[in-house]
Every structure is written in C-alpha cells, then in structure tokens.
C-alpha cells in the first residue's frame, strides 16, 4: 500500500524536524522544553536529556523513512510526503517553542 508508505514518510518528516531543536540545544549545553519537563512540554529539561530525546527522535525518523517501503528521495511522491511532514512539523514547532523563546513576537525596529 503505497499511501501507507507516504504516511510513514510524512510522519518521519515530523519526527525528524522535532529531533533538530532538541539535539542542537542539548549539544550546545542549553536546557530546552521537552515532554519530560514539568509542566510537560513547557518547562525546561537538561541539555543531556534533550540530546537523548533528539537522538531517539532521529532513530524513529530513520525507521519511518528508510525502513518502511523503499524510500527514494528522487521520487517526487516520496520527497513531497517527507517535505510536507517537515514543513508542517516545523511550522507547528515554531509556534509551540516560540511561545517560550520569544519567536512569536518579533522585535520592532
């Protein structure tokens, strides 16, 4: 069922996009929001926990993208499914994390 593969690639794009801010913040030594913080998703978690959470997300993304079906980045349908997951995931995360990091209210110059 090719549409199930596309759904997996879309979900892989979502999870891959979520891995980036956690892994990068963690490797920079900065605390960041995570599902393990209190309050959940709003409080800050340690940099080490964010590296682990980001890496876990990378593993899940790998499984969804390269272990389901026969993903081919040169196949338009596969690339669009992954890209849409990344785009929509990025827009959602920008709004969520922007609430806590000032990204939803740009500076006036």
URUR-V429582 format. One record per residue. N is the residue number from 1. RES is the residue in one letter. OMEGA is omega in whole degrees, -180 to 180 (NA if undefined). Layout:
BEGIN
n->N res->RES omega->OMEGA
n->N res->RES omega->OMEGA
END
This chain:
BEGIN
n->1 res->X omega->-177
n->2 res->X omega->-179
n->3 res->X omega->175
n->4 res->X omega->176
n->5 res->X omega->178
n->6 res->X omega->177
n->7 res->X omega->177
n->8 res->X omega->179
n->9 res->X omega->176
n->10 res->X omega->179
n->11 res->X omega->176
n->12 res->X omega->176
n->13 res->X omega->177
n->14 res->X omega->-176
n->15 res->X omega->178
n->16 res->X omega->179
n->17 res->X omega->178
n->18 res->X omega->-180
n->19 res->X omega->-171
n->20 res->X omega->-176
n->21 res->X omega->180
n->22 res->X omega->-178
n->23 res->X omega->-178
n->24 res->X omega->179
n->25 res->X omega->-180
n->26 res->X omega->-179
n->27 res->X omega->175
n->28 res->X omega->179
n->29 res->X omega->-177
n->30 res->X omega->173
n->31 res->X omega->-178
n->32 res->X omega->179
n->33 res->X omega->175
n->34 res->X omega->178
n->35 res->X omega->-177
n->36 res->X omega->-178
n->37 res->X omega->175
n->38 res->X omega->-8
n->39 res->X omega->-174
n->40 res->X omega->178
n->41 res->X omega->-179
n->42 res->X omega->179
n->43 res->X omega->-179
n->44 res->X omega->174
n->45 res->X omega->-177
n->46 res->X omega->179
n->47 res->X omega->-180
n->48 res->X omega->178
n->49 res->X omega->179
n->50 res->X omega->175
n->51 res->X omega->-180
n->52 res->X omega->180
n->53 res->X omega->177
n->54 res->X omega->179
n->55 res->X omega->176
n->56 res->X omega->178
n->57 res->X omega->177
n->58 res->X omega->179
n->59 res->X omega->179
n->60 res->X omega->179
n->61 res->X omega->178
n->62 res->X omega->-179
n->63 res->X omega->-178
n->64 res->X omega->-174
n->65 res->X omega->-172
n->66 res->X omega->-180
n->67 res->X omega->176
n->68 res->X omega->179
n->69 res->X omega->-178
n->70 res->X omega->-176
n->71 res->X omega->178
n->72 res->X omega->-178
n->73 res->X omega->178
n->74 res->X omega->176
n->75 res->X omega->-174
n->76 res->X omega->-178
n->77 res->X omega->179
n->78 res->X omega->-178
n->79 res->X omega->179
n->80 res->X omega->180
n->81 res->X omega->178
n->82 res->X omega->-179
n->83 res->X omega->178
n->84 res->X omega->176
n->85 res->X omega->179
n->86 res->X omega->-179
n->87 res->X omega->-178
n->88 res->X omega->176
n->89 res->X omega->179
n->90 res->X omega->178
n->91 res->X omega->178
n->92 res->X omega->-179
n->93 res->X omega->177
n->94 res->X omega->177
n->95 res->X omega->-178
n->96 res->X omega->-178
n->97 res->X omega->178
n->98 res->X omega->178
n->99 res->X omega->-175
n->100 res->X omega->-174
n->101 res->X omega->175
n->102 res->X omega->-176
n->103 res->X omega->-179
n->104 res->X omega->178
n->105 res->X omega->-178
n->106 res->X omega->179
n->107 res->X omega->176
n->108 res->X omega->-175
n->109 res->X omega->NA
END
